């Protein structure tokens, strides 16, 4: 389970168009590539409504056995239908002795970050979640409180905001994230697709908030010094 990528034929149930889908490969903490194993016996389904729990699937690394959550395989058909491809039985995460829900210590040499191309708002959230996991955070989930703009992500001791809009993040956006994180006694980090207003950058520097810009390759780019430090050292 979770070996090398595979390519499978996929037929869109809406327009009957044929596609070839190749499963993406994600980096396990141990450095080995992990790909969700597709269930060839089950037909893909059209995505009508989004649910966070359904957007992720638990996959075991074939090298070390670690179970992590990765984006559920999907394919966008030119007719406008989004297809969710079935995955072979994905059990819930298995607790390991001594492993808590917080950040995972990285090896001395971290594997390179493998981004996902950003085409939609969901891709931006996925890219930020993958990056946070690469930094060492685990159990990434939707935040309990919805931010004024964008989408909130949370991990133990961390609150992140992902803004996939074309408007630069404002001073108010940054301050709202900081205040919410303060009430939860958590650190915070901001990801924006369109950058930041100057006042927002100055305020973030004063509050020690890491700011990242998501480029369309899905690679978060540090905007300030505290983000540079986080990118270099992880959790």
Secondary structure, DSSP 8 states (H G I E B T S, - for coil): ---S--EEEEE-TTT--EEEEE---EE-TTS-EE---B-TTS--EE--S--GGGGEEEEE-TTT--EEEEE--EEE-TTS-EEE--BS--------TT--SS-----SS----------SHHHHHHHHHHHHHHHT--S-EE-SS--SSSEEEEETTEEEEEE-SSS-B-HHHHHHHHHHHHHTT-EEEEEESS-B-HHHHHHHHHHT-EEEEE-TTS-EEE-SHHHHHHHHH--
